[in-house]
């Protein structure tokens, strides 16, 4: 039988280092915030969205796992639950955007700009500060509710072994998926798309949903590889599911390319004055290289690598690929968000040290918090009735 | 003995079949096949069938499909019947991507199906193992393992003794 509580030197290491480095980088970012608040909030939004989207990806995949219950899902369920529980941290980290950075970031919060601009005046019933706050409360409330109940029941299942909890988690996850896609769509519209308030794209939210699932899957692959010598993982031969997880990462990579290209194709075909500038801004001043790099390294290279089963079976290679995908997720979000700020009027590509400081700051805290959630609970679910069915009938 | 296709042993279940296949491979047999009513994990790998050629065929077909999809559109809209659509360049590659993608998918589906059929030799109305009366249970509850006479290491009495040693339900001669 599996050990009850889970304690692993790597997890402890990540928790300590994560919190330490995260705190140090956060202090550094804080100093930068006084020197250059404008730049700080721009960097903060990119770093915050990067980690938030991964937290949400974990929640989304967790609900997907409850609905489809494949073997891969039981192997990474605890990782997904811990990732979803970082939403507590992300609520706190949203405060700087909502209460301090709003006027630095969103031009539609300036009454005189809105008054001069007929399009912004037209959008005002939706795009206003009260609506922004109200909707943010609703998004977080819904995400936390689903995350809280799903992780709570999962832990109860470990303790009591009550078979009824299984159907409760499934019934919660069913409506959870449409809730998730709708709230992520609205949240990405409010927090990111409205940086360029004249522009709109209806597939935008789906790009965030898919990007989150991709990032969460890459993160789970890293952890499964790092923890593969843990007893409960050895018992089920978790390493075998690396191929499945790699295939899912491949699927999300393709889906990302599909939704991203759809947005581009629709905008390009329409060639309208409100839509086209988003891509025009992203094809000048250095951004064109980022865009090309995204096509090459966020899609084509991982596509051909992950197509090969031999690669998906090799831990050392998968470690590199998963890490690389997490890096490309940041490049993608940077390409989505940063050009909107039109750095120094030139609109060109101007990376700033604060971008890195905030990314590491939030990332360190995120990973530390994640490791903290992972400790002390069994790494594999103990009493899910579906596990016996899924892991039975296996030739060895 | 040239008038023998091989020897067919029947086993109790999937685990016994897998063990027999592994033992035969270790003993040096190569020309062999296993028959089971359901897929058994690792069975084909344990007999040394670890080269999968269908994926390569699918990849080549996908690339041919994608190239023909793109080439077709390029030839039509830039060479054979150049048409000015909204002032865009004749080689407007973004609008070519959906058809390129779909043709890649179509060709790889053909490649997967046809490649699989060519490589495994199906459909095959006659096979010597059908001569064994009980073999029809291979699609019900029978787990069979066959070592073919073509195998260089094959010897009727030795191979029979080897199969008997694997604890089968029974061992049958297979007429060609």
Interface residues (C-beta under 8 A of the other chain):
Chain A: X261 X264 X265 X268 X269 X271 X307 X309 X394 X395 X396
Chain B: X14 X15 X18 X40 X41 X42 X43 X52 X55 X59 X86 X94 X95 X97 X98
